[in-house]
Each structure stands twice: as C-alpha cells, then as structure tokens.
Amino acid sequence: MARYDVLVIGSGVCGLTTGIRLLEAGLRVRIWTADRPGATTSAAAGAYWSPFLSGPRQRVLDWSTRGYRTLTDLAAQVGTGVRIASCLRASRGSIDLPWWNAVPDDLRDCPASELPVGYRTGLRYRVPVVEMPTYLDYLLSRFQSDGGRLNLHPINELGEVLGAAQVIVNCSGLGARALALDPGIRPVRGQTVVVGNPGLDSVFVDDSPTEGRSTYIVPHRDVVVLGGTAEAGDWRLDPDPATARSILERCRKVEPRLIDAPVLGHRVGLRPERRQVRLEEDTSLSEVRLIHNYGHGGAGVTLSWACADDVTAMV
C-alpha cells in the first residue's frame, strides 16, 4: 500500500506550489528532491512576472494570466517576498505590443521623457516582483505547515518511486532530460549580478533585439538583480567574469545610480526550456499514475500556480 497519496519530484517553485495545492485538496503529499529549494534553479531567478521562453502560447497565456492574479494576491500578504512594482520595457528601436499585453490592466506607451538615454520607445505596466530567497522560504514553510514533508532523496530513474505513492508528479525541471528520457528539454543559461540597492524600486527590461543576452534590472528591498544572459544549450554553472563585467556595464549605462552600488554576489541558473511545457499524464508506468509538470523555461514563477492548479484537478 502506498505511503502517500502523491509524491512530487523536485523542490523548485513548480514542485513547491504543486505540493501546496495538492495538500490544500486534502491529499497526503511528500516531496523528494536532489537539492533544497535554495539550491535549485528557482533560487537564481530575478524574478518578476514574465512568460519568457515558454509555450505553447495559448496555454501559457491562460497560465500566466492566472499566475498574475495569484502573485498579486500574495503581494498583499506580509512575508511572501512578493510585491507589485512599476516595470519599464524599452527598446532602442521600435517596440511591439507583447502577445500577453492584455494581462496587466494598466499597460501604456511610455513617453520619451521617461526613457533612459539611447532608447526610443517603451511600455510601462505594473508587475509582480519576487524576491526568491524569501519566496522559496515562504513556499517551503507553507508546504510544511499544511502537513507536507520534504526529503533530500535524489532519483536516477522513475522506477525508483514505485510504491512510494499512488500518484507521482514529476516537477524535476532539467532533471527530466534523464528522468523522463526527454531530449526535448535543454538548458538556457542565465547569469546575473547582485548589487546593493541604491534606492531603485522600478523594474527595467531591454526589449531591443539581442543574441544570447537579456538586459534587465530587478530591484528588491536591499539588493538589485542585474541581468543577464540567455545562452541556449550551455550547462556551465560557474559565473563567467567577462559576462559579469558586461552585465554591469550595460545596466550602469541604463541606470547611473548603479555605478557605485557594491557587488554582493553572482548567480547562475539553467532555465529548463522546452518547445512546450509538459503538463500531461504519462501511462508508461502501469503501477502508478504519473503526471509531468516541467519545461517552464524562464517562466517558472509566472506559470507555477496555474500549472499546480491544473495538476491538482487532474489528480
């Protein structure tokens, strides 16, 4: 007889939110993970609401719309690590309305007077911003307070989980490449620099066409996360000094107040990109129900709550 109703594999934002929703549905849930939440890819995120590097578009639009609402609700609660901030999305050329433009209800064109030097067009809207260390601690505390248990238990193949639960939910991110034998998932390396906050409170995103990099400034209470890169197929986890210098140079040109901000650290995360998010049941294991929930690209925070709701409905 299975020891738990559901076993969730992985403790990033998708694993934790899935575990929370399953517990709220009255199920017995345990998470098995190779790393603590603070050592997952989620911990390296910026992070702000953005359906980045994820598909298919129609499902992602639904998930990200629902995620926007949930994160907005969390921003009204103390201790979640979520807040609502103004976001400027600017380009050195023309800028098109993003395909998700209807989600923020206040998106507007930005006048030239609000643009940094060198930028010609821009959009401004309000967006949930997430301070990941605080947010992951909040999610883990909420999961455990609801009766969930988390164990450091690395898994090499899905057969190892047989007998542990009636339902297995695979939220292993890039680990699904080996665990689910899925060559369609690949890393998109993201490197950031963390500096002291000189008084910034608005997010900045460069929408100009670039290859392998993405310039953004995400302020939190005491620090600012500066980015970044989007290097497909790159598995390196060590920060690259030249990349860090490039990030600092680009971000300081946009925001001169960052010039004297002390560098506090460097982060590297491997976004689990897939042509389509895999949220579906898999019948390959006849002994248990197996549901996959991975491949969220750079939108794990953005999509996690809605995907967790859909997984819970399936269970």
Buried (B, 14 or more C-beta within 10 A) or exposed (E): EBEBBBBBBBBBBBBBBBBBBBBBBEBBBBBBBBBEBEBBBBBBBBBBBBBBBBBEEEBBBEBBBBBBEBBBEBBEEEEBBBBBBBBBBBBBEEBEEBEBEEBBEEBEEBEEEEBBEEBEBBBBBBBBBBBBEBBBBBBBEBBBEBEBEBEEBEBEEBEBBEEBBBBBBBBBBBBBBBBBEBEEBBBBBBBBBBBEBBEBEBBBBBBBEEEEBBBBBBBBEEBBBBBBBBBEEBEEEEBBEEBBEBBBEBBBBBBEEBEEBEEEEBBBBBBBBBEBBBBEEBEEEEEBBBBBBBBBBBBBBBBBBBBBBBBBEBB
